[in-house]
């Protein structure tokens, strides 16, 4: 980490931010008639240094998300050595040639989005004897530039992953189109999970996680509201 990242003065009040986000989740869950404990906050630490992740750990948080395998490899092994009960989610796109590293490092892979990747993950889980949970990423808006399985194809893909490849598929994930109201996409994802008997519904980010909780999210992925604005690429 850089000197700036390691300086306490440079850090936002991550403990206070976490508490505020968790209060908002709890309020939204109660409004929806849900138990707040049924919603897991995935604190997205992508592009933030290890100092901010460590601050969240010191505040008692244990579930984190990263977008890139390489960044997670540099950041999390040392933190996990000090805090072995943390849970690490891969929420970004995964190249098939990085399947081995992902299986070794992550506890949950939320971006299972194509048959080639499914096959690579199945082979690596067999080889390593490690079985991180998998979420199928659904392209609810059927956007050509975005990863994910199109809704008309998702049931067959889930069956293939579970029945043919033996993958531990536990749920679904989506990122709605940025220029559309997220609620219909969240409702669609919840229905896909329901009809496939999947318990995990990962949806909602810093700007819309309250709506996601109202519509049945079991996991919300929040970064900026906890860790602050992401550093600009140099």
C-alpha positions, -999 to 999 in steps of 0.1 A, spaced: 0 0 0 11 36 -5 21 59 23 -11 79 16 -33 47 19 -16 37 51 -21 71 68 -51 70 92 -58 106 82 -64 96 46 -91 71 54 -128 78 55 -146 68 87 -152 33 74 -166 20 106 -192 47 106 -200 42 69 -205 5 75 -228 11 104 -249 36 83 -252 12 54 -262 -17 77 -288 5 93 -302 14 59 -303 -23 50 -321 -32 83 -347 -4 78 -354 -15 42 -357 -51 53 -382 -43 81 -402 -22 57 -404 -52 34 -415 -75 63 -381 -93 62 -356 -102 89 -326 -78 85 -304 -108 92 -315 -123 59 -295 -97 40 -257 -100 37 -237 -69 30 -208 -75 5 -184 -47 11 -168 -41 -23 -131 -31 -18 -121 -31 -55 -93 -5 -63 -90 4 -27 -59 -4 -8 -54 -29 19 -56 -2 46 -93 4 39 -101 -33 38 -83 -37 71 -103 -8 86 -135 -27 77 -122 -59 92 -113 -40 124 -149 -27 124 -161 -63 125 -171 -68 89 -163 -101 73 -178 -103 38 -160 -86 9 -161 -83 -28 -134 -79 -54 -135 -74 -92 -102 -88 -103 -83 -119 -94 -49 -102 -96 -58 -74 -72 -74 -98 -48 -42 -120 -48 -21 -90 -38 -45 -77 -11 -63 -106 7 -39 -135 16 -22 -114 43 -55 -101 56 -70 -136 57 -40 -149 76 -49 -125 104 -87 -129 100 -94 -165 87 -132 -161 90 -135 -135 63 -155 -144 32 -143 -132 -2 -165 -129 -33 -154 -124 -69 -180 -101 -84 -161 -91 -116 -157 -109 -149 -135 -140 -148 -114 -152 -176 -114 -190 -180 -76 -191 -178 -78 -175 -143 -102 -203 -130 -75 -220 -110 -65 -188 -91 -102 -179 -85 -110 -214 -71 -80 -212 -48 -87 -177 -35 -124 -169 -34 -152 -184 -13 -179 -173 -37 -177 -167 -75 -206 -144 -85 -198 -141 -122 -204 -175 -137 -216 -163 -171 -208 -188 -199 -204 -225 -206 -166 -223 -212 -161 -208 -177 -184 -233 -161 -163 -262 -175 -130 -246 -164 -144 -240 -129 -156 -276 -127 -123 -290 -137 -104 -268 -112 -128 -277 -83 -122 -313 -90 -84 -308 -92 -81 -287 -61 -107 -303 -40 -121 -269 -32 -157 -259 -40 -165 -221 -38 -202 -214 -42 -211 -201 -76 -237 -176 -87 -249 -174 -122 -247 -139 -136 -279 -130 -155 -279 -102 -181 -314 -91 -172 -313 -62 -197 -299 -84 -225 -272 -58 -231 -248 -69 -259 -218 -52 -242 -224 -68 -208 -216 -103 -195 -242 -127 -183 -267 -153 -194 -298 -140 -211 -330 -146 -192 -345 -170 -218 -314 -192 -216 -307 -191 -178 -328 -220 -167 -310 -244 -191 -276 -230 -181 -283 -235 -144 -294 -271 -151 -262 -277 -171 -240 -263 -144 -256 -282 -116 -266 -315 -132 -239 -320 -159 -209 -303 -143 -218 -307 -106 -210 -271 -98 -222 -257 -64 -246 -232 -79 -263 -215 -50 -278 -184 -65 -280 -157 -92 -265 -122 -96 -273 -92 -119 -262 -57 -127 -292 -38 -142 -287 -14 -171 -274 19 -158 -301 40 -176 -331 19 -165 -352 16 -134 -336 -13 -115 -368 -26 -98 -381 -47 -128 -346 -63 -132 -345 -71 -95 -380 -86 -96 -369 -107 -126 -338 -120 -109 -358 -129 -78 -382 -149 -99 -354 -167 -117 -340 -177 -83 -374 -189 -71 -382 -211 -100 -348 -227 -99 -348 -233 -61 -319 -210 -55 -315 -193 -21 -290 -165 -30 -301 -134 -49 -272 -109 -52 -284 -76 -65 -282 -39 -56 -252 -16 -53 -245 17 -36 -272 36 -56 -300 11 -54 -295 -14 -27 -325 -3 -7 -347 -11 -37 -330 -45 -40 -337 -53 -4 -373 -44 -8 -374 -68 -38 -358 -98 -21 -320 -94 -23 -301 -118 0 -268 -101 -8 -261 -64 -17 -228 -52 -31 -218 -18 -17 -185 -1 -23 -185 37 -26 -209 42 3 -184 24 26 -149 30 13 -154 64 -5 -148 73 -41 -125 49 -60 -90 61 -68 -86 73 -103 -63 53 -125 -28 68 -127 
